[in-house]
Amino acid sequence: MELQSLNWFEVSGLVSGLLAVWLLIRQNMWTWPVGLAYAVVSCAVFAEARLYADLILHIFYVGMNGYGWWYWLFAGARKRSSALPVSKVRARQAWALSVFSVIGILVMGTMLDRCTQADFAYWDSATTVLSFCAMWMMARKYVENWIVWFVVDIAAVALYLVKGLDLYALLYGVYLVMAVAGWMAWNRSLQALQSG
């Protein structure tokens, strides 16, 4: 890829996205402002690529980065801890998230397919709706968020390659590896809490 042909929005999205996930794996509070920068840049990238579900998702990420930042700061204090501890999603929440995902993918995919010029409306909607769930789980510090991210990352790599968003495909390929690292790191934290 020639230097002149690089999309600098994609490059800054790649760098800020990787940094945000690296910080997240380490449960570092700075993941949230860096993630906010990533989300804003990505809005421009996906608007230009006409991946409207991904655009909606990144608008959601802007708000969720603010929420996650607030939640990690103040929920830990409410639980009399210096930091919000890693925990597991409850069965009732898992069922609700599953139902939300199926309905959300069908509704968003149908709307985008019928009302816009969106490419790959259902595929794009699946990555978007599952990301809504994973982002909420991440903000609440549920370890299972990494499993959902892993599924999203696989689907997103394929979608971005098809759309010619090579740097974003690379980014989500690296996210696959980081999701495994995050799962392992957060599980170690959870086991330490349960044994301590």
C-alpha positions in Angstrom: 0.0 0.0 0.0 1.5 3.4 -1.0 1.9 6.1 1.6 -0.1 8.5 -0.5 -3.1 6.1 -0.7 -3.3 5.6 3.1 -6.5 6.9 4.6 -5.2 8.8 7.6 -8.6 8.5 9.4 -8.2 4.7 9.1 -4.6 5.0 10.3 -5.6 7.0 13.4 -8.5 4.6 14.0 -6.1 1.7 13.8 -3.6 3.2 16.3 -6.2 4.5 18.8 -8.3 1.3 18.6 -5.3 -0.9 19.3 -4.2 1.4 22.2 -7.7 1.4 23.7 -7.9 -2.4 23.7 -4.4 -2.8 25.1 -5.4 -0.5 27.9 -8.6 -2.4 28.4 -6.8 -5.7 28.8 -4.8 -4.1 31.6 -8.0 -2.7 33.1 -6.6 0.8 32.8 -9.0 3.8 33.1 -7.3 5.5 30.1 -9.0 3.0 27.8 -12.1 5.2 27.9 -10.8 8.5 26.6 -8.6 6.7 24.0 -11.7 4.7 23.0 -13.6 7.9 22.6 -11.1 9.2 20.2 -11.2 5.9 18.2 -15.0 6.1 18.1 -15.2 9.6 16.8 -12.6 8.9 14.0 -14.4 5.7 13.1 -17.7 7.5 12.6 -16.1 9.4 9.7 -14.6 6.2 8.2 -17.8 4.2 8.2 -20.0 7.1 7.0 -17.7 7.3 3.9 -17.8 3.5 3.4 -21.6 3.5 3.6 -21.6 0.9 6.4 -24.4 2.6 8.3 -24.8 0.0 11.0 -21.1 0.4 11.8 -21.7 4.2 11.8 -24.6 3.8 14.3 -22.4 1.5 16.3 -19.6 4.0 16.6 -22.0 6.8 17.5 -23.1 4.4 20.3 -19.4 3.8 21.2 -19.0 7.6 21.7 -21.7 7.5 24.4 -20.6 4.1 25.9 -17.0 5.3 26.3 -18.4 8.1 28.4 -20.6 5.7 30.4 -17.8 3.2 30.9 -15.4 5.9 32.1 -18.0 7.1 34.6 -19.0 3.5 35.7 -15.4 2.4 36.2 -14.7 5.5 38.2 -17.7 5.5 40.5 -19.1 1.9 40.7 -15.8 0.7 42.3 -16.1 3.4 44.9 -19.7 2.3 45.6 -18.5 -1.3 46.1 -15.8 -0.1 48.5 -13.0 -1.0 46.2 -10.2 1.0 44.6 -11.3 -0.3 41.2 -14.3 -2.0 39.8 -13.7 -5.7 40.0 -14.2 -8.1 37.1 -17.3 -10.2 37.4 -19.5 -12.7 35.5 -22.7 -11.9 33.7 -25.8 -13.4 35.4 -27.9 -16.0 33.6 -30.9 -13.7 33.3 -28.7 -11.0 31.8 -27.3 -13.5 29.3 -30.8 -14.5 28.2 -31.8 -10.8 27.8 -28.7 -10.0 25.8 -29.3 -13.1 23.5 -32.9 -12.1 22.9 -31.9 -8.5 22.3 -29.3 -9.6 19.8 -31.5 -11.8 17.7 -34.3 -9.2 17.6 -31.9 -6.3 17.1 -30.1 -8.0 14.1 -33.4 -8.8 12.4 -34.9 -5.3 12.9 -31.7 -3.4 12.1 -30.9 -5.6 9.1 -34.4 -5.2 7.7 -34.5 -1.4 8.2 -31.1 -0.9 6.6 -31.9 -3.3 3.7 -35.2 -1.6 2.9 -34.5 2.0 3.8 -30.9 2.7 2.8 -28.2 1.9 0.3 -26.4 -0.1 2.9 -24.0 -2.8 1.8 -24.4 -6.2 3.6 -27.2 -4.9 5.8 -27.6 -8.1 7.9 -23.9 -8.9 8.2 -23.2 -5.3 9.2 -26.2 -5.4 11.6 -25.0 -8.6 13.3 -21.5 -7.1 14.1 -23.2 -3.9 15.3 -25.8 -5.4 17.6 -23.4 -7.9 19.1 -21.0 -5.0 19.6 -23.7 -3.1 21.5 -23.9 -6.1 23.9 -20.2 -6.6 24.2 -19.6 -2.9 24.8 -22.2 -2.8 27.6 -20.7 -5.9 29.1 -17.2 -4.3 28.9 -18.4 -1.2 30.6 -19.8 -3.3 33.4 -16.6 -5.3 33.5 -18.1 -8.7 32.8 -15.5 -11.2 31.7 -17.7 -12.7 29.0 -17.5 -9.5 26.9 -14.3 -11.0 25.4 -16.2 -14.0 24.0 -18.6 -11.7 22.2 -15.8 -9.5 20.9 -14.1 -12.6 19.5 -17.2 -13.5 17.5 -17.6 -9.8 16.4 -13.9 -9.6 15.4 -14.1 -12.7 13.1 -17.2 -11.3 11.3 -15.8 -7.8 11.1 -12.5 -8.9 9.5 -14.3 -10.7 6.7 -16.7 -7.7 6.2 -14.0 -5.1 6.1 -11.9 -7.2 3.6 -14.9 -7.5 1.3 -15.4 -3.7 1.6 -11.8 -2.8 1.0 -11.2 -1.4 4.4 -7.9 -3.1 4.7 -6.6 -1.3 7.8 -9.8 -1.9 9.7 -9.6 -5.6 8.7 -6.0 -5.6 10.1 -7.2 -3.9 13.2 -9.9 -6.4 13.8 -7.5 -9.2 13.1 -5.3 -7.9 15.8 -8.4 -7.5 18.0 -8.9 -11.3 17.7 -5.6 -12.0 19.3 -6.2 -9.2 21.9 -9.6 -10.7 22.7 -7.9 -14.0 23.7 -5.4 -12.1 25.8 -8.1 -10.0 27.4 -10.1 -13.2 28.2 -7.1 -14.8 29.9 -6.1 -11.6 31.8 -9.6 -10.9 33.1 -10.1 -14.5 34.0 -6.9 -14.4 36.1 -8.3 -11.3 37.8 -11.6 -13.0 38.5 -9.9 -16.1 39.9 -7.7 -14.0 42.1 -10.9 -12.2 43.5 -12.7 -15.5 44.1 -9.7 -17.1 45.8 -8.8 -14.0 47.8 
